[in-house]
Every structure is written in C-alpha cells, then in structure tokens.
Amino acid sequence: MTGDVLPCFDASSLVLPEDASCIITVPITLDIASNHGVIVASKTGTLDKAYSLCLVENLLQKPTAKELIENQAILHDGRTLLDTGLIAARGKAWEELIGIASSSKEMISELLKSGKEMSLYEDLVAAWVPAKHNWLKHRPLGKELVNGLGNQRMFSYCAYDLSFLHFGTSSEVLDHLSGSGSDLVGRRHLCSIPATTVSDIASSAVILSSSIEPGVSIGEDSMIYDSSLSGRIQIGSQSIVVGVNIPGDGENRQPGDSLQFMLPDRHCLWEVPLVGYRGRIIVFCGLHDNPKISFSRDGTFCGKPWKRILKDLGIHDTEIWSSSDIKEKCLWNAKIFPVLPYAKMLSMAMWLMGLSKYKDQSMLSMWRSSPRVSLEELHRSIDFLQLCLASSNHQADLAAGIAKACINYGLLGRNLSQLCEEILQKEESGIGMCKNFLSMCPSLQAQDSTILPQSRVYQVQVDLLRACRETATSLTMERKVWAAVANETASAVKYGFGDHLLESSHVISLSANQENNVNASVDHSFYQKRARVELPVRVDFVGGWSDTPPWSLERSGCVLNMAIRLEGSLPVGTIIETRKMVGVLISDDAENQLYIEDPSSITSPFDNDDPFRLVKSALLVTGIIHDKILSSTGLHIRTWANAPRGSGLGTSSILAAAVVKGLLQIMERDESNEHVVRLVLVLEQIMGTGGGWQDQIGGLYPGIKFTSSFPGIPLKLQVTPLVASPQLVSELEQRLLVVFTGQVRLANQVLQKVVIRYLRRDNLLISSIKRLAELAKIGREALMIGNIDELGEIMLEAWRLHQELDPYCSIEFVDRLFAFADDFCCGYKLLGAGGGGFALLLAKDAHRARELKHLLEEASDFDVKVYNWNIFLGQ
C-alpha cells in the first residue's frame, strides 16, 4: 500500500491473477484525475458487474484532459481509472520482487553515493509496464528494475464498489475534516490548550499532538499538528501548521503588543530539519498552490500568481530559478526559502507572504544575502531521523503532561496505557516518567469509590507497572482489579439483601453452649421439600456487552433478546430436594458427582476446572449454607443443560439462575426474577467468569424483551416485554435459523479482554458498546412495527461491532458459513461473545430459510446442526 488513498472495499472478493502484479483502481471524474495518478487499462479482459481485470497499458501522472484523450485513458462513461496505490504481486512476479529485494544492497549503496532517488511507487510500478520501460531506463537504477521485474505484466483490478478517501493534498485533508463526516472527527487529541478567556481557538479547529499557550488565535477549520505555539501568534482559517515550534518571546508580553507571527487564511506552514544543519527550516505556501504547475502556466505561490509575487517583492525570476538545468520554473524548484536564524525566518516568511511592506528594502537585502533552498532540495536533504525523533519526543512530553494532570486532578478518564506507550517513545527517560506517575498512585486510593471506582484505580496501576517493566507486581495487582470488580458488582446489587453476599467464606463459629442452645431449639423432624426449575435459553439480537460490569455499574445498558425452546423442550434445569442425610450432594448430566459433608466449608475462589463451582457459588450467594434448614437436613442438587458447551445461548448464567431460584424456593425466600437476576450477577463474579445480566434475564423472562439497566445502588433493571403478534412470532420462527457451528469457545476469555479495555477507557470500545446499546433501542422499534428486515440490518451492524470489540470473535469457518448464507439472508451474527457456538441467520423470507436449511444440512463443507426451535412465551 503505497498511495495516499484510504480505501473501503471487500478485499476478500479480489480476483488476483497468478504470476503477475496487480494494481487496484477505481473510476473517477476527470477533474479529480488531473491531480492524481491514472492507470490506462486495456479495453479487453475480464469484465464483471462488480469488477474488471485488464492489462495495464500505461501510467499517467496528474494528466491534463488532453493527455487523457491522447492516451485513450477515458472510459465509455467519461471517467478514468484512479491509481489507488494498492499493489499485489503473486507467483513469479512476487518471486522476482523478492529476488531483487534480497540482492539490492549494492544498488542501494550506489543510490546513496550518487545522491539520487528512486520512487518505490513510480519506478517499481513502471517496471511491470512495457510502455514505461524507456522512461524508466533513464531513471536511477531503472535498467536494473526493468531487467529484474520487466518479464511479468501488471493488471488493473477495477473495483466498482470501492469507496475511498483521498488525502493527497492539504486542501483534501481539510475538506475531509470539515466535510459531511466532520461530526465523526475528534477535534482535540493529545493536546494542551489554554482557557477560552486567554486565547481565541475556533471550535472547528483541529488540534492534534500540539501545545498551545495563552495569547494564540486559531481560525475556523484549521489544523495544528505536532506543534508548539507560544503567545502573540495568529493562525488564519483553513490553514495547516505541521511540526512548527515557535518559542515564546519572554515573560513581559502585554495584550497590546504587536503579533510575533501571523499565518494568513488558506496557508500551510511547516518546519523541517536538514542533514548537516543544526536548526530547522521554515517552509510555507498557499493551501491550493500546486508545486508542479509552472510559472508560464499561471503557477502560484501563497495563493498569488508568480508574476505578481515577484513584482510586489521586487525579486527577479533569475534570483529564484538561476540554474540553466531547470526546464519548468515552478514552486517545486524555486529557491525562495531563506536559511536564517529562527526569528528572522519568521519575519521573512511574513514578508514573502505579503504581510509586511512589500518594498521593504531591508527585507529584500536580507533575502538576497541569505542562503536559500527549494522544496526539491529540502526533499532530498531532510534529516528524517531527527524529524521522527523530535516528533516522538514532543508527543511523549505532551502525553506525560496529560497523564500527570489526569492523576493529580482528574478522575482517570484517560487511557493511561495508551499515554504510557507515547511516553515510552523517550527511550532514556520514558520509564523514569512512568515510575514517577506510579509513585503518585497511593493518593488515588483515598478518593471516594463512588466517584472513582477502585477497579479503575487498580487498572491504572497495572498499566503503569507494565510500562515500568514490573511484570510480576502487575500480575499481583491484576488480581486486585478483578476482586474490585466483584466487590463493586456486589455493592450495586446487595442493597436490601442479607449480609452474606461476598462474605460467605466467613464461617460463623459458635461456642459449645450456643451450639447446644441452637440444637435444642431446632425441630429435627424431616420435611421433604422439592423444587424443579426448567428454563429456556436466550437468543441475543443486539446490545450485549452493555449489560456487563463494570460498564453496567457506571453507564446505562440496553439489550434486545428472546427466550426460546430447543427441539421442543426447555433445555436448562435443576431439581433440588431435601434429604435426611446432612450435607450437599451435587450431580450433573455428565455423571459428575460431589458430596460436601460440611457446606459451610465452601469458600471462593474456585479452580477454573471445578465442574461444581456454579452450584457452589449459588450456595454462597443465596446464603443457604448459613440457613437453619441445613442444620438437620441435607440437599441433593441435580442440574442439566441440553445445549452444547460454549454455545453462546447464555446456558451457564441461565443454569445459575435455575439453581438460585430453586434454592430460594427451598428456603421459602424471595424468588422473584429481579431478585434472581441480581444474585446471578454476583454469582458470576464469585465463580470468576464475570458476566452481565442479559443471559439470566433472557432465560427467566419469557418471549422477546427489551431490557435497560441504570447505574446506582441498587442497580436498576427495567424489563419491557414486547407484545408480539401471532404474525410476528410466526414470521420470526419461519425466517430465523438457529445453527450450531460445532466450534466451541469460552466467553470468559473474551470478557476479560473487553473488561480490561473498558477499565483502560479505550475510546473505540466505549463508542462501540454505546452503539450496540443504541441499536437495541432501534431494534425494539423495528420489531414493534413488524419490520424484520431492519432487524437483519441491525444484526449485521452488531456483528461488525462485535468484531471491533474482539478481533477473534469470528473464525475462518464462521466467515465461510456467513459467506455461504449471504445470498439467502438479510442478517446474521454469532450469539453471545462469538468465536463459535450458535449462529443466528435471518433469512430474507420463509422460502429462502427452508432452502438454506436444506443446503446446510446437505453441505459436506459444513458440519453444522440446524436446531428446531420456537419462542418460549411462558408456561
């Protein structure tokens, strides 16, 4: 990828030729083509409705309309092919490319000695196009490229559905930042800006990786990047400033003082270090200046024609273009930029831009006597190592300042892990900075946990410890993160409950007399009690992750899901019976069995491979191990789940809900759904798996429902059943396919990664979960009006967002399955956290659903099972 185009297209559908190179193109209008590279492709080849694949006949750079016509580059619809800079090489073309790369050491040495340059873009591509060979042979190392690569050909793959953002010119960058998508653009990032009472910075200005001091003015739609600007500086509107460091001019400035520097509207300003020169050169031009348009073709400098510039300044063209080798006089080769002390360069820049008296003889004399360079010379002489080093150091210092303020004054709303990555660009002092921040962390512990959660405080310390290379200590601190999440979850749900939540490892000890008194007061006669709880599984349409602590403890969540039977039955259940023998007997459908003689001995944490940790956790959260019922009787708890492990149907949480509900029935305590939901939320923290509230709600409440959660103590849950018409129920049951992929993955592994990213305040994750919650609201409205097709679109967007949250939630098998089903479906996604388990396929109609089901059952490529199911609407 060599170009200045940001493309969006389905790369998996590319048809790339064997033993050849291929360049991706897209049709564009001629006005855009005049500023970019154009591909001339053969009129014959593979022509498809979605793409064309043709031999490349020629390459044109910024062609005029006349040149496009002469080279037969105009398509039948009046457009031409934009060169996106995306290049693929396969087979022999790839082998030859690797061959020339592995033997290029002498070529590169020769290039460096000669001081000439070779374009990996223009020259390399030209080697695969015979029409460019004569031109290429006169370029540095051109003959070697032709000999090494010229035996293979290049094809143009024209992707008709490709959309792209081109940012090859400064004006295109600003157009993008202020255009139709400007509401998506973050206008402040990694920056330090003063208060609005001591500066004038337009709200539409984009400030990135920059430090702005009081007294600076920045106009509308301008962009400041990687710069430091001191007081008494004025930047106009629609201007770009990059890599500029204008120092302060002392502490005695007054509001009425004259400006130190001013950049007019629609101008660009940047600084570059040169090899062998200690300072930096100030470079500037108009936003719409084209450096390659010649003096004779009305080329411009600072937005004005060259003839006018030279006349106003009193400069003769031979003073700028003195070399006899110059064929086209243009901004690119104009020796106009003076090399002077920094303050004098600033003054000279304003004079050249027309902001000082034009006939200022002192300025003219200084300009004439100073060494001067052109853009072309600058391009060859830039000290790239120094440029990158200064930029990374500048960004590290900014990140350090932001991190310090965040710890000292803020609520840790920044991503400290990301800031540490910036700080560590300073190899020598970066770790020292992070250790200094780590020493400030104890003060955070004293903050009110209702304002600054402990889990967030611990995660900040984990990130700083890792930045300081203290891995072992960070692992110890990470355990505190998860303990804090569990405690915060319990605090949010235990309001109004007994004190046993998360305190169940405390064994109540009695003196001998107290024990005798208890035994004397207990009725030892045995009463048989039995509780049977059977529940459906849940299908989640959209909104998952917004139900998960700590998100749901701090932000609102919304989930749209549905309870279903599988193969005509309720798949999840438990039977709990009292028995005369004391202790607890646990058995499951895998024929595992455990007898616990003393239930009060149950303590968390549990081993990850403990098959009984779910039931043990249920015994803890319900408090039954301290209940008088177990003083003289025992329990037999049997569980089953007739759904594959790692199914994505919420089976584990729903089974936990069944056991909790059954235990509460035995205890004759509050077994309301809301009570059970909140207890299961804590249960999953005790188990160590984590998890939110949507699974247990999906199984406890029948039918389709929209659930919202609101942070607070207690955590408030609002379940809104959707009154589904018989027609809607029938259509969903006919069009939705519930398919087990045969691939298994445990959700807690994904959940831990997502929770850590949230605790780090990962912006992409936060925006993705917000969108999932918003889509749940949209999905509810779609179902209420019976618009099932819109639900399919929502499922597709939800699936894309899930892949942003976890890149591994899809696998190659699932991608193939969805590609196979795409023509039949208007929506699809994996259920739960993804990575395997069940897939939900929403067909375009009942006929295509039946057809797809038949194809999946018959296809040898997919060892999947399509389950029979129906919506569970209650007993």
Secondary structure, 3 states (H helix, E strand, C coil): CCCCEEEECCHHHCCCCCCCEEEEEEEECHHHHCCCEEEEECCCCEECCCEEEEEEEEEEECCCHHHHHHCCCCCCCCCEEEEEEEEEECHHHHHHHHHHHHCCHHHHHHHHHHCCCCCCCHHHHHCCCHHHHHHHHCCCCHHHHHHHHCCCCEEEEEECCCEEEECCCHHHHHHHHHCCCHHHCCCEECCECCCCCCCEECCCCEEECCEECCCEEECCCCEEECCEECCCEEECCCCEEECCEECCCCCCCCCCCCCCEEECCCEEEEEEEECCCCCEEEEEEECCCCCCCEHHHCCEECCEEHHHHHHHHCCCHHHHCCCCCCCCCEHHHCCCEECCCHHHHHHHHHHHCCCCCCCCHHHHHHHHHCCEECHHHHHHHECHHHHHHHHHHHHHHHHHHHHHHHHHHCCCCCCHHHHHHHHCCCCCCHHHHHHHHHHCCHHHHCCCCCCCCHHHHHHHHHHHHHHCCCHHHHHHHHHHHHHHHHHHHHHHHCCCCCCCCCCCCCCCCCCHHHHHHHHHHCCCCCCCCEEEEEECEEEEEECCCCCCCCHHHHCCEEEEEEEEEECCECCEEEEEEEECCCEEEEEECCCCEEEECCHHHCCCCCCCCCCCHHHHHHHHHHCHHHCHHHHCCEEEEEEEECCCCCCCCCHHHHHHHHHHHHHHHHHCCCCCHHHHHHHHHHHHHHHCCCCCCHHHHHHHCCCEEEEEEECCCCCEEEEEECCCCHHHHHHHHHHEEEEECCCCCCHHHHHHHHHHHHHCCCHHHHHHHHHHHHHHHHHHHHHHCCCHHHHHHHHHHHHHHHHHHCCCCCCHHHHHHHHHHHHHEEEEEECCCCCCCEEEEEECCHHHHHHHHHHHHHCCCCCCEEECEEECCCC
